[in-house]
Amino acid sequence: MADEPLVLGIETSCDETGIGLVRGHTLLMDAVASSVDEHTRFGGVVPEIASRAHLEAMTPTVERALAGAGARLADVDAIAVTAGPGLAGTLLVGAAAAKAYAFALGVPLYGVHHLAAHVAVDQVEHGALPQPCVALLVSGGHSSLLLVPDVATEVVPLGATVDDAAGEAFDKIARVLGLPFPGGPPVDRAAREGDTQAIFFPRGKYDDGTLDFSFAGLKTAVARWVEARERAGESVPVADVAASFQEAVADVLTKKAIEACRRHGVPDLLIGGGVAANSRLRAMAEERCEAAGIRPRVPRPKLCTDNGAMVAALGAELVARGVEPSRLDLPADSALPVTTVSV
């Protein structure tokens, strides 16, 4: 392991400054500085606040990651950074820092795709990815199904959300129920005390023959159900609403993911992104994969949310494969297509 290149990964696509250090498939350190508390009173991420927080956190978080790994900056052999997609301003902060470190150290720079990095991070926990695999990536900004023949060179989109992402729906329903932001963990906790069958909420695009998702209708249905109870002067059963909503999301996501594996004859399903930390999604995926003869791979919750380890993991794979580095005038692209694994 010691003779493999040490890759430093920088992730700034949203509100978390993530710095990871990876050698090969070994994660040495994953340090995160989150600005989520600064966004709470707004009920969502404010791009300007997030960008300023990244500026303040970048150097201290890099130093913390290096100290935790017992390494020096001079030991780094390559820099990887999220080039997109994400918030334009926050991506620019990460890209500028990555260019500065790469130039100062005289090491190659790799601009990588955020979703491909979510796939690659599983390698630091479960080893090399099967080729091909299907990836279900679910977060506040993305709900995507991908065919991944080779995480370093080829990612094929199979389906995506046509409106709200699943994580965005969790945030909005948390607000409706008076739960804190970000909504994923509070809804998950509340749902543990509720009945998943208490209320049947709609499953958008459930049997439409596509591998796409839609959560806007579900979000609206939950909000209207809650509003109707409040207008009638009745109490809102928060736990039951949370459990029933969460059940609808997990049902759609896992059904389509299993269908994607079947259609493409792929026996391995990887699940990533922040919503992959949801307990009901993880449990339902395991149940349905077992019934379908599919092998599930889900990183531990900390590696599902945005982090520097995932960027470093993909960077390490690119270095190992001899993929051409990015130029120092690497752009940050908030709409980078998923077919572009590295820029």
C-alpha positions, 0 to 999 in steps of 0.5 A: 500500500505504501508505494501507491499514490496518496490522493487528496480529494476536495468536495465542495458541491454544496454545504459541506467542505469535505477533504479525503485522503486515499491510497489505492482502495484504502481510506486514510482520513475523511474530514468534513466541515459542514455549514448546515447550521448557518442555513437552518433558519432559511430552511435550505442551503443559501449558496452565498453562505455556503461559498463563504463557509468553504473559503473559511473551512478549506485550509483548516480542514485540509490540515485536519485531514493530513494530521489525522492521516499522519501525512504532510502536504508534501506527501500528496501525489495527486489532487482530485476535486469535484468539478460538477455538478453542484452550486456554481459558487461552491464548486468554484471555491473547491476548484480554485483550492485544488488548482492552487494545491496542485500547482504548488505541489507540482502534482496532477489535478483531476476534476471529477463528476460528483455522482461518479465519486459517490459510486467510487467511494464504495471501493474503500469499504467493500473493495473493487467494484463489480463490472458492470454494476447498477448504481442508485444515487439519491440525495438532495439534488439527485435521484439517479439510476446509472449503469456503471460498466467502469467507474473510471471511464464509463457511466451510462444514465438509465433514469433520473428524477423529472422534478424534485429529488428524493432528498429535496422532498424529505426537506420539504416534508420535514418543514411541513411537519415542523421538523428540523432542516436538513429533513432526512435524519429527523424524518427517519427518526420520527418514522421509527415510531410510526405506522408505514401503512397508516396513510397511502401516499401516491407513488409517482411514475411507479408503473410507467415503464421508465426508470425515471422518478417523480417526487413532486406529487408525493410531496404535494399529497403529503402537504395537502393531507397535513393541511386538511387535518390542521384546517379541521382542527385535528392533530397531525400524527407526525410519526405516521405521516413520516413513516408513510411518506418514507415508505412511499419514497423507499418503495419507488426507489427500490422497485425501479433499482431492481427493475434496472438490474433485471433489464440490464442483466446486472446482479450487483446494485450499489446505493449511494448519496445522502438518502442512502443513509435512510434506515427504511431505504436500506432495509427495503433494498436489502429485502428486495435484493435478496428476493431478486437474487441481487447483491446489494452494496451500500457504504456506511452512512458517513460515506453516503453523504457528501464527503472528500473520501469519495472524490479521493477514491475516484481520483485514486482510481483514475491515477491507478488507471493512468487516466490523463489529468485535467488542465490547470484551467479546469472549469467548474461546471454546475451542469456537468453531465454524468457521462463525463467521469473526469474532465 
